[in-house]
Amino acid sequence: MTSLKTPVAMTLSVFCILLFAALLHASWNAIVKAGNDKLYSAIGVSGSAALMALVCLPFSPQPAVASIPFLAASTVLQVVYTVLVAKTYQVSDMSQTYPLMRGSAPLLVAIISVLFLGDSLSSLAWVGIVVICIAILGMAFNGHASSRQGVVLALINACFIAGYTLVDGTGVRLSETALGYTLWTFFLNGSCLLGWAMIARRQEAARYLVQHWKKGIFGGIGTMGSYGLALWAMTQSPLAVVAALRETSILFGALIAWLLLKERVVGLRLVAAGGIAAGAMLLRLA
């Protein structure tokens, strides 16, 4: 059986790649938020990623058998996650609930990965994780939530984010190929969502997807690039550090929400954004 490698450091290249992945992640979330129908928009993003993965799969290394159970579990978790993202954005602002979804997950990942997966973190890394989480949560709770339902959904979704992060972080290490594991992850996730849409709501889903296919493709590239780079980084650095650094996507999310979605991002939210950046630097120094 393949042994589970436990990375212990983060290089500058991994750090920069994760920042780029964070930008991609915020971008595809903005595409879902800006869609007229959030669920179909999310399915368009996932479905496009599945089609791109299908094209690439024959040319990529295949994951080891040991990672198959993790792929199955990840598919279930990510299907629920994608649906919850759409539902959350249907009832609340991205600038409010995106930070809450992303900011609550790293502490869960950190605790579980250290207690059960054998990762080790320095004191400075823990400080960085805590700073990022506090800053993002402060941003999320600045002002009034768009709806109580949106906050509840965001918190629930944080559990699914932590869940699939831990599952995929272990699965990709066992797979022996970050590329193959990533492609199968997106193919299975998108196929399930697209298949459901074509069976349950074929006409209206097909109409929406055809009308907005360009956004779906851009979103598919964003989600595949973002998570693919993150999965690769999980083979190079501790899970908790990767998961926390990915949350710098809120910096990009705040800019996108302000510039493109015309949401108000002022006051404490700007201070919180600086806190996220400071936490990222602490992680880099660690």
C-alpha positions in Angstrom: 0.0 0.0 0.0 1.2 3.5 -0.8 2.3 5.4 2.3 0.7 8.7 3.0 3.2 11.5 2.6 2.9 14.4 5.1 4.4 17.6 3.7 5.9 20.0 6.3 6.8 23.2 4.5 5.5 25.8 2.0 7.7 27.2 -0.7 7.4 30.6 -2.4 6.1 29.0 -5.6 3.4 27.1 -3.8 2.4 30.3 -1.9 2.1 32.3 -5.2 0.2 29.5 -7.0 -2.3 29.4 -4.1 -2.9 33.1 -4.3 -3.7 32.7 -8.0 -6.0 29.8 -7.2 -7.8 32.1 -4.7 -8.4 34.6 -7.5 -9.9 31.9 -9.7 -12.1 30.7 -6.9 -13.5 34.1 -6.2 -14.1 34.6 -9.9 -16.2 31.5 -10.5 -18.2 32.3 -7.3 -19.0 35.8 -8.8 -20.2 34.1 -12.0 -22.7 32.0 -10.0 -23.8 35.1 -7.9 -24.3 37.2 -11.0 -26.4 34.6 -12.8 -30.2 35.1 -13.2 -30.8 31.6 -11.8 -28.1 30.7 -9.3 -28.7 26.9 -9.4 -28.5 26.7 -13.2 -25.5 29.0 -13.2 -23.7 26.7 -10.7 -24.6 23.7 -12.8 -23.3 25.4 -15.9 -20.0 26.0 -14.2 -19.8 22.4 -12.9 -21.0 20.9 -16.1 -18.5 22.8 -18.2 -15.7 21.6 -15.8 -17.0 18.0 -16.2 -16.8 18.2 -20.0 -13.3 19.7 -20.0 -12.2 17.0 -17.5 -13.7 14.3 -19.8 -11.7 15.6 -22.7 -8.5 15.6 -20.7 -8.9 12.3 -18.8 -7.6 9.9 -21.6 -4.4 11.9 -21.7 -3.7 12.1 -17.9 -2.3 9.6 -15.4 -5.0 7.6 -13.6 -5.3 7.8 -9.8 -4.3 4.8 -7.7 -7.0 2.4 -6.6 -6.5 3.5 -3.0 -7.9 6.9 -3.7 -11.2 5.7 -5.2 -13.2 5.7 -2.0 -12.1 9.3 -1.4 -13.2 10.2 -4.9 -16.6 8.8 -4.2 -17.0 10.6 -0.8 -15.7 13.8 -2.4 -18.3 13.6 -5.1 -21.2 13.5 -2.6 -19.7 16.3 -0.5 -19.0 18.6 -3.5 -22.4 18.0 -5.1 -24.1 19.2 -1.9 -21.6 22.0 -1.6 -22.3 23.3 -5.1 -26.1 23.3 -4.6 -25.7 25.1 -1.2 -23.5 27.8 -2.9 -26.3 28.4 -5.4 -29.0 28.5 -2.7 -26.9 30.8 -0.4 -26.3 33.3 -3.2 -30.0 33.2 -4.0 -30.9 34.7 -0.6 -27.9 36.8 0.4 -25.0 38.9 -0.8 -21.7 37.4 -1.9 -19.8 39.9 0.2 -21.6 38.7 3.3 -21.8 34.9 3.0 -18.8 34.1 0.8 -16.4 35.1 3.7 -18.5 33.2 6.2 -18.4 30.0 4.0 -14.7 30.3 3.4 -13.7 31.7 6.8 -15.3 29.0 9.0 -13.7 26.0 7.3 -9.9 26.4 8.0 -10.1 26.0 11.7 -12.1 22.8 11.3 -9.6 21.6 8.7 -6.6 22.5 11.0 -8.0 20.7 14.1 -9.0 17.6 12.2 -5.8 17.4 10.1 -3.6 17.7 13.1 -5.6 15.4 15.4 -6.3 12.6 12.8 -4.1 13.0 9.7 -0.7 13.5 11.3 0.0 17.1 10.0 2.1 19.3 12.2 2.0 23.1 12.3 4.3 25.7 13.8 3.0 28.2 16.3 3.3 31.0 13.7 1.2 29.0 11.3 -1.5 28.6 13.9 -1.4 32.3 14.5 -1.8 32.9 10.8 -4.7 30.6 10.6 -6.5 32.2 13.5 -5.9 35.7 12.2 -7.3 34.8 8.8 -10.4 33.2 10.3 -11.1 36.0 12.7 -10.6 38.6 9.9 -12.9 36.8 7.5 -15.6 36.2 10.1 -15.3 39.9 11.1 -15.9 40.8 7.5 -18.9 38.5 7.3 -20.6 39.9 10.4 -19.9 43.5 9.6 -23.3 45.1 9.3 -26.5 43.2 8.9 -26.7 39.9 7.1 -28.8 40.0 4.0 -30.9 37.2 5.5 -30.7 34.8 8.5 -31.2 31.9 6.1 -28.2 32.9 4.1 -26.0 33.0 7.2 -27.2 29.5 8.3 -26.7 28.1 4.8 -23.2 29.6 4.7 -22.3 28.0 8.1 -23.6 24.6 7.0 -21.7 24.9 3.8 -18.5 25.6 5.7 -18.8 22.1 7.1 -19.0 20.6 3.6 -16.0 22.7 2.6 -14.0 21.3 5.5 -15.2 17.8 4.7 -14.2 17.7 1.1 -10.9 19.5 1.8 -9.9 16.8 4.2 -11.2 14.0 2.0 -9.5 15.3 -1.1 -6.3 16.2 0.8 -6.0 12.6 1.8 -7.2 11.2 -1.5 -4.9 13.2 -3.7 -1.9 12.1 -1.7 -2.9 8.4 -2.1 -3.7 8.9 -5.8 -0.1 9.5 -6.8 -1.3 12.0 -9.5 -2.8 15.4 -8.6 -3.9 15.9 -12.2 -5.7 12.6 -12.6 -7.4 13.0 -9.2 -8.5 16.5 -10.0 -10.0 15.6 -13.4 -12.0 12.7 -12.0 -13.2 14.9 -9.1 -14.6 17.5 -11.5 -16.0 14.9 -14.0 -17.9 13.1 -11.3 -19.2 16.2 -9.6 -20.3 18.0 -12.8 -21.8 14.8 -14.3 -24.0 14.3 -11.3 -25.3 17.8 -11.3 -25.7 18.0 -15.1 -27.4 14.6 -15.3 -29.9 15.6 -12.6 -30.7 18.9 -14.4 -31.2 17.1 -17.8 -33.5 14.5 -16.1 -35.5 16.6 -13.7 -35.6 20.0 -15.5 -34.5 19.4 -19.0 -36.2 22.2 -21.0 -35.5 25.1 -18.7 -32.1 23.9 -17.7 -31.1 23.4 -21.3 -32.4 26.8 -22.3 -30.4 28.5 -19.5 -27.2 26.6 -20.2 -27.3 27.3 -23.9 -28.0 31.1 -23.3 -25.1 31.4 -20.8 -22.6 28.9 -22.1 -19.8 31.4 -22.2 -20.1 32.1 -18.5 -20.2 28.4 -17.8 -17.0 27.8 -19.7 -15.2 30.7 -17.9 -16.5 29.5 -14.6 -15.5 25.9 -15.4 -12.0 27.0 -16.1 -12.0 29.0 -12.9 -13.2 26.2 -10.7 -11.0 23.5 -12.2 -7.9 25.8 -12.1 -8.6 26.9 -8.6 -9.2 23.5 -7.0 -6.7 21.7 -9.2 -3.9 24.0 -8.0 -5.1 23.6 -4.4 -5.1 19.8 -4.7 -1.6 19.9 -6.1 -0.5 22.2 -3.2 -1.9 19.7 -0.8 0.7 17.3 -1.9 3.4 19.9 -1.2 2.3 21.5 2.1 0.2 20.7 5.2 -3.6 20.6 4.6 -4.4 23.3 7.2 -1.9 25.8 5.8 -3.2 25.2 2.2 -6.9 25.5 3.3 -6.2 28.7 5.3 -4.2 30.4 2.5 -7.0 29.6 0.0 -9.2 31.8 2.1 -7.3 34.9 0.8 -9.8 34.5 -2.1 -12.0 36.8 0.1 -9.6 39.7 -0.8 -10.4 39.1 -4.5 -14.0 38.3 -3.7 -14.4 41.7 -1.9 -12.9 43.5 -4.9 -15.2 41.7 -7.4 -18.2 42.3 -5.2 -17.4 46.0 -5.0 -16.3 46.6 -8.6 -18.5 44.3 -10.6 -21.5 43.3 -8.4 -21.8 46.8 -6.9 -22.0 45.6 -3.3 -20.9 47.9 -0.4 -17.5 46.8 1.0 -16.5 49.6 3.4 -15.4 50.2 7.0 -14.6 47.1 9.1 -14.6 45.0 5.9 -11.6 46.8 4.7 -9.8 46.3 8.0 -10.7 42.7 7.9 -9.3 42.4 4.4 -6.0 43.8 5.7 -6.2 41.1 8.5 -6.5 38.4 5.9 -3.4 39.7 4.1 -1.5 39.8 7.4 -2.5 36.3 8.2 -1.3 35.1 4.7 2.0 36.7 5.4 2.3 34.9 8.7 1.6 31.6 7.0 4.3 32.4 4.4 6.8 33.2 7.2 5.9 30.0 9.0 
